[in-house]
């Protein structure tokens, strides 16, 4: 059985349900916008284009994955929101859930010292399918024979965690999460190891360096010059304009959790085609919601207390990897830019996908 993080769940809800990121002017203690945010450069080029030319603001790689150039800069990572404020704004959350957010602290300055390219969207079903076809790679849910998780309307929540999805079951995989998806939807039911395989293949194919983003790179990109909970602001009810989340469209399928849904309707009960919602200031879509996104970092709840300022790489020891951003089934508290979740590298789930980073050649 997959090890699923429990700290933000009740007994009835599986834990797969973010507050701040402004680049800082050198020497400043207050947020200031970076002078050249990604997406302002004009033109789109192939990832195989000559590296001697000026780097474009957006490129498209060999499997049709668009990547946006993210400028280097500084920001304040994490959250120091008082529990009293969170209790006021998220009144349905038990105090223990709020206390369990302590791994978002302390807020600390991070400097991203090099530009990088980040997937403008999550990796899609179609892109993943093409990778499998060309590379011959077989996803972990198939090679180990145990399958993945999926939505099954006949499924009865079971076990100590009140598992909301059917699985593991060989009937479910990246190709079948239990609901309809087109090639434009984010691929889910993929493991951290699957993400590593995709990054390795792209690196070898294109002669570039692809990898998962670090936690710091991910949060910097998600905040895109903000210090608010979400890139649109602090109000959860604004999420449906920028993200596919647990909303009025989805709550009909999970009436027991209806009170946790945002009141608006984003039009999708499950995943949405990528880039269906407004991007953030860096031009990135779905940094909140749609599918959780693996990062490169191991998890340590005390890491922020001793994180280096420049390009933190995460702890060197651990057994679980951080995922960020929330999903189509996630409550607003866990969609905040600062929120950290984690799973084992073998975990595959109907809410978990991939967004890749490509390094800018030195």
Secondary structure per residue as TSV (DSSP state, phi and psi in degrees):
chain	resnum	aa	ss	phi	psi
A	1	X	-	360.0	140.8
A	2	X	-	-64.1	141.1
A	3	X	-	-83.6	110.3
A	4	X	B	-107.5	130.9
A	5	X	-	-59.0	134.9
A	6	X	-	-108.9	-7.2
A	7	X	T	-64.1	-23.2
A	8	X	T	-111.6	23.6
A	9	X	-	-111.8	159.0
A	10	X	-	-97.4	176.8
A	11	X	T	-63.8	-17.3
A	12	X	T	-99.0	-4.3
A	13	X	S	-135.3	129.5
A	14	X	-	-65.6	146.7
A	15	X	S	-82.9	69.2
A	16	X	-	-136.9	30.5
A	17	X	-	-59.8	360.0
A	18	X	-	360.0	360.0
A	19	X	-	360.0	14.6
A	20	X	-	-166.4	151.4
A	21	X	B	-158.2	91.8
A	22	X	-	-110.0	126.7
A	23	X	-	-57.9	144.8
A	24	X	B	-109.6	141.3
A	25	X	-	-66.6	141.0
A	26	X	T	-51.5	130.2
A	27	X	T	81.1	-1.5
A	28	X	-	-95.5	153.0
A	29	X	S	-107.7	1.9
A	30	X	S	-120.9	149.9
A	31	X	B	-61.0	141.5
A	32	X	-	-145.4	141.0
A	33	X	-	-66.7	145.2
A	34	X	-	-69.0	140.9
A	35	X	T	-67.6	-21.1
A	36	X	T	-133.2	73.2
A	37	X	-	-63.8	150.6
A	38	X	T	-60.5	149.4
A	39	X	T	95.8	-9.2
A	40	X	-	-85.6	-21.3
A	41	X	S	-69.4	150.9
A	42	X	-	-99.9	155.3
A	43	X	-	94.8	154.3
A	44	X	E	-129.1	135.3
A	45	X	E	-129.0	161.7
A	46	X	E	-72.2	150.5
A	47	X	T	-66.3	-14.1
A	48	X	T	-91.5	5.0
A	49	X	S	-64.5	156.8
A	50	X	-	-59.8	137.1
A	51	X	T	-83.1	-2.3
A	52	X	T	-82.3	-18.6
A	53	X	S	-79.1	158.0
A	54	X	-	-55.5	134.6
A	55	X	-	-66.7	129.9
A	56	X	-	-75.0	164.9
A	57	X	S	-78.4	-18.4
A	58	X	E	-148.8	136.6
A	59	X	E	-130.4	163.5
A	60	X	E	-126.5	127.4
A	61	X	-	-89.6	-169.1
A	62	X	T	-69.1	-18.7
A	63	X	T	-110.0	20.4
A	64	X	S	79.5	17.7
A	65	X	-	-85.6	115.9
A	66	X	E	-77.8	137.2
A	67	X	E	-127.3	139.4
A	68	X	E	-108.6	137.4
A	69	X	E	-76.9	124.4
A	70	X	E	-103.5	124.5
A	71	X	-	-76.5	147.4
A	72	X	-	-61.8	158.6
A	73	X	E	171.4	-173.6
A	74	X	E	-121.2	153.2
A	75	X	E	-157.4	170.0
A	76	X	E	-99.5	118.9
A	77	X	E	-99.2	140.4
A	78	X	S	99.5	-170.7
A	79	X	-	-140.7	141.2
A	80	X	-	-124.7	25.5
A	81	X	-	-60.6	130.6
A	82	X	-	-63.5	146.7
A	83	X	H	-58.7	-35.6
A	84	X	H	-59.7	-38.4
A	85	X	H	-70.1	-40.3
A	86	X	H	-66.0	-37.4
A	87	X	H	-62.3	-37.5
A	88	X	H	-69.1	-42.5
A	89	X	H	-87.1	-20.7
A	90	X	S	-128.6	66.7
A	91	X	T	-65.4	-17.9
A	92	X	T	-83.6	-9.1
A	93	X	S	-83.7	127.4
A	94	X	-	-62.3	150.2
A	95	X	H	-58.0	-36.3
A	96	X	H	-60.6	-37.7
A	97	X	H	-60.6	-40.0
A	98	X	H	-72.7	-38.1
A	99	X	H	-65.2	-30.7
A	100	X	G	-72.1	-2.7
A	101	X	G	-85.9	10.1
A	102	X	G	-63.3	-19.7
A	103	X	G	-73.5	-2.2
A	104	X	G	-83.6	-5.4
A	105	X	-	-116.5	160.2
A	106	X	S	-79.5	156.4
A	107	X	-	-63.5	134.4
A	108	X	E	-145.5	149.5
A	109	X	E	-74.3	133.8
A	110	X	E	-127.7	136.9
A	111	X	E	-114.8	118.8
A	112	X	E	-90.3	113.1
A	113	X	-	-90.2	-10.5
A	114	X	S	-136.3	142.6
A	115	X	-	-60.3	157.6
A	116	X	E	-152.4	164.4
A	117	X	E	-102.3	136.6
A	118	X	E	-125.6	142.7
A	119	X	E	-50.2	126.8
A	120	X	S	-66.1	-24.7
A	121	X	S	-136.6	172.2
A	122	X	-	-66.9	154.3
A	123	X	-	-60.7	132.1
A	124	X	B	-91.3	166.3
A	125	X	H	-57.7	-44.4
A	126	X	H	-64.0	-41.4
A	127	X	H	-66.4	-40.9
A	128	X	H	-67.2	-39.2
A	129	X	H	-60.4	-42.9
A	130	X	H	-64.3	-41.7
A	131	X	H	-56.9	-47.2
A	132	X	H	-63.0	-42.5
A	133	X	H	-63.7	-44.3
A	134	X	H	-80.5	-37.6
A	135	X	H	-87.0	-27.5
A	136	X	-	82.9	2.9
A	137	X	-	-65.8	142.8
A	138	X	-	-115.5	122.4
A	139	X	-	-60.1	154.2
A	140	X	H	-61.2	-33.3
A	141	X	H	-65.2	-21.7
A	142	X	H	-93.4	-43.2
A	143	X	H	-65.5	-34.0
A	144	X	T	-88.2	-4.1
A	145	X	S	75.1	2.2
A	146	X	-	-97.8	-10.3
A	147	X	-	73.9	-159.0
A	148	X	E	-130.6	-149.1
A	149	X	E	-119.5	155.9
A	150	X	E	-156.1	161.8
A	151	X	-	-77.5	129.6
A	152	X	-	-139.0	110.7
A	153	X	T	-61.9	-18.6
A	154	X	T	-89.4	-4.6
A	155	X	-	-70.1	135.5
A	156	X	-	-104.7	122.9
A	157	X	-	-50.7	133.5
A	158	X	B	-143.1	169.6
A	159	X	T	77.5	172.2
A	160	X	T	-63.4	-20.2
A	161	X	T	-95.6	-4.2
A	162	X	T	63.1	47.7
A	163	X	B	-50.2	122.9
A	164	X	-	-89.2	-13.3
A	165	X	S	-122.6	153.4
A	166	X	E	-78.6	128.4
A	167	X	E	152.8	179.2
A	168	X	E	-61.2	148.1
A	169	X	E	-154.1	130.7
A	170	X	T	-58.8	-16.6
A	171	X	T	-70.9	-19.6
A	172	X	-	-106.0	141.3
A	173	X	B	-162.3	-168.5
A	174	X	T	-58.4	-28.1
A	175	X	T	-87.2	-12.4
A	176	X	B	-149.4	94.2
A	177	X	S	-91.0	10.5
A	178	X	S	92.3	2.4
A	179	X	S	-146.8	161.3
A	180	X	-	-71.2	136.7
A	181	X	-	-138.1	144.1
A	182	X	-	-97.6	176.7
A	183	X	T	-64.4	-14.6
A	184	X	T	-88.1	-6.0
A	185	X	B	-83.4	157.9
A	186	X	B	-69.9	135.4
A	187	X	-	-70.3	137.9
A	188	X	-	-130.3	-177.8
A	189	X	S	61.7	34.5
A	190	X	-	-116.6	141.3
A	191	X	-	-90.3	169.1
A	192	X	H	-59.4	-38.5
A	193	X	H	-65.9	-36.9
A	194	X	H	-61.7	-41.8
A	195	X	H	-62.2	-40.2
A	196	X	H	-62.9	-39.4
A	197	X	H	-64.8	-41.9
A	198	X	H	-63.0	-45.8
A	199	X	H	-62.3	-41.6
A	200	X	H	-63.8	-44.3
A	201	X	H	-65.1	-44.2
A	202	X	H	-62.7	-39.9
A	203	X	H	-61.8	-45.1
A	204	X	H	-69.6	-37.1
A	205	X	H	-70.3	-40.6
A	206	X	H	-102.1	-10.5
A	207	X	T	70.5	23.0
A	208	X	S	-112.2	176.5
A	209	X	-	-109.8	108.8
A	210	X	E	-103.9	148.0
A	211	X	E	-165.9	174.7
A	212	X	E	-75.4	149.9
A	213	X	-	-70.5	150.8
A	214	X	-	-69.0	166.1
A	215	X	H	-57.3	-42.1
A	216	X	H	-65.0	-44.1
A	217	X	H	-63.4	-38.7
A	218	X	H	-64.7	-50.6
A	219	X	H	-67.1	-38.3
A	220	X	H	-57.3	-43.3
A	221	X	H	-70.9	-39.2
A	222	X	H	-66.6	-41.1
A	223	X	H	-70.7	-39.1
A	224	X	S	49.1	46.8
A	225	X	S	90.2	14.4
A	226	X	B	-114.3	163.9
A	227	X	-	-125.1	23.0
A	228	X	S	-93.5	172.1
A	229	X	S	-62.7	-40.3
A	230	X	B	-126.9	162.4
A	231	X	T	-69.4	-15.2
A	232	X	T	-89.7	-14.7
A	233	X	B	145.4	-158.6
A	234	X	S	-100.1	-16.7
A	235	X	-	-81.6	118.1
A	236	X	G	-59.0	-28.9
A	237	X	G	-68.8	-12.2
A	238	X	G	-85.9	-3.2
A	239	X	G	-63.3	-34.0
A	240	X	G	-66.0	-13.0
A	241	X	G	-83.9	-19.6
A	242	X	T	-125.8	-3.6
A	243	X	-	-155.3	153.1
A	244	X	B	-95.9	108.4
A	245	X	-	-133.4	-177.3
A	246	X	S	-73.7	106.3
A	247	X	-	-134.1	-166.5
A	248	X	H	-61.1	-30.8
A	249	X	H	-71.6	-33.9
A	250	X	H	-89.7	-29.2
A	251	X	H	-65.5	-22.7
A	252	X	T	-62.1	-25.8
A	253	X	T	-86.0	-18.4
A	254	X	-	-131.3	69.0
A	255	X	G	-59.7	-26.4
A	256	X	G	-64.6	-22.4
A	257	X	G	-111.7	14.8
A	258	X	G	-55.4	-34.5
A	259	X	G	-68.1	-18.1
A	260	X	G	-90.2	-7.7
A	261	X	S	-75.9	146.3
A	262	X	-	-68.9	153.0
A	263	X	S	-72.5	-27.1
A	264	X	S	-73.9	174.4
A	265	X	-	-125.7	116.1
A	266	X	-	-87.9	-1.7
A	267	X	S	88.5	4.7
A	268	X	-	-137.2	126.0
A	269	X	S	-83.2	-27.5
A	270	X	S	-122.6	-144.4
A	271	X	-	-66.7	155.9
A	272	X	-	-114.8	153.5
A	273	X	B	-53.7	138.7
A	274	X	T	-60.1	151.7
A	275	X	T	64.5	26.7
A	276	X	-	-78.4	-15.9
A	277	X	S	-121.4	163.3
A	278	X	-	-59.6	140.7
A	279	X	-	-80.7	169.5
A	280	X	-	-84.8	-174.3
A	281	X	T	-66.6	-18.0
A	282	X	T	-89.0	-1.1
A	283	X	S	84.5	17.0
A	284	X	-	-97.4	135.2
A	285	X	-	-100.6	149.6
A	286	X	-	62.5	31.5
A	287	X	S	-71.1	-20.7
A	288	X	S	-111.9	132.1
A	289	X	B	77.8	-174.0
A	290	X	S	72.6	-67.1
A	291	X	S	-148.9	139.0
A	292	X	E	-58.8	150.5
A	293	X	E	-125.5	124.6
A	294	X	E	-62.9	146.3
A	295	X	E	-117.0	172.4
A	296	X	E	-77.2	-19.0
A	297	X	E	-85.9	141.5
A	298	X	E	-69.9	159.6
A	299	X	-	-100.8	135.9
A	300	X	-	-145.4	117.0
A	301	X	T	-65.5	-15.9
A	302	X	T	-103.9	5.9
A	303	X	G	-62.5	-37.0
A	304	X	G	-61.1	-26.5
A	305	X	G	-67.9	-23.0
A	306	X	G	-132.1	21.4
A	307	X	-	-64.5	136.8
A	308	X	-	-68.0	158.2
A	309	X	S	-73.0	-45.9
A	310	X	B	-88.3	120.5
A	311	X	S	44.9	58.4
A	312	X	-	-59.6	137.0
A	313	X	-	-105.1	1.4
A	314	X	-	85.5	171.9
A	315	X	B	-65.0	157.7
A	316	X	S	-92.7	-10.6
A	317	X	-	-131.5	150.1
A	318	X	-	153.3	175.9
A	319	X	S	-126.3	-11.0
A	320	X	E	-126.1	149.0
A	321	X	E	-110.2	147.4
A	322	X	E	-79.4	139.6
A	323	X	E	-124.9	152.8
A	324	X	E	-134.9	161.3
A	325	X	S	99.1	-22.1
A	326	X	-	79.8	-179.1
A	327	X	-	-143.3	-174.1
A	328	X	T	-64.9	-15.9
A	329	X	T	-110.9	16.4
A	330	X	-	-100.9	139.5
A	331	X	-	-76.4	155.1
A	332	X	G	-56.2	-36.7
A	333	X	G	-56.7	-35.9
A	334	X	G	-95.0	7.1
A	335	X	G	-98.2	-3.1
A	336	X	S	-63.7	149.7
A	337	X	T	-61.4	-23.9
A	338	X	T	-90.2	-10.5
A	339	X	-	-71.2	136.9
A	340	X	-	-118.4	127.2
A	341	X	E	-125.8	168.9
A	342	X	E	-157.5	157.8
A	343	X	E	-153.6	167.5
A	344	X	E	-69.0	155.3
A	345	X	T	-66.6	-14.7
A	346	X	T	-91.1	-5.3
A	347	X	-	-65.3	133.0
A	348	X	-	-129.4	136.5
A	349	X	-	-153.3	153.6
A	350	X	T	-70.5	-0.8
A	351	X	T	-113.6	-5.1
A	352	X	E	-111.3	127.7
A	353	X	E	-130.1	-153.4
A	354	X	-	-140.8	140.6
A	355	X	-	-135.5	127.4
A	356	X	E	-103.1	154.9
A	357	X	E	-111.0	142.6
A	358	X	E	-120.2	125.1
A	359	X	E	-70.9	145.8
A	360	X	-	-78.6	126.1
A	361	X	-	-55.6	140.8
A	362	X	-	-73.0	360.0
